[in-house]
Amino acid sequence: MVGPRASSPDLARQALELDPSIVALLPCGAFVIGTQNGTEVGFLNPALALGLTDNEALGPLGVQARAMLQRVLAEV
């Protein structure tokens, strides 16, 4: 398994400004797994991860980050 980083420092900064404790949930990790059927590439869903907080202001950041990561996946 390989774990490259796919992050947006600007989105991370915005999230940290809204809620410093969000650092534990910042979804910057990706995964690449060899399976019996080939290779699987994916990301933690940032909208779900940031939704674990009670801070509704983080929701739009999670949606934006998910869209960015989906664009990356589409090119893999």
Secondary structure, DSSP 8 states (H G I E B T S, - for coil): -B--B---HHHHHHHHHH-GGGGGG---BEEEEEETTEEEEEE--HHHHHTTSS-GGGHHHHHHHHHHHHHHHHT-
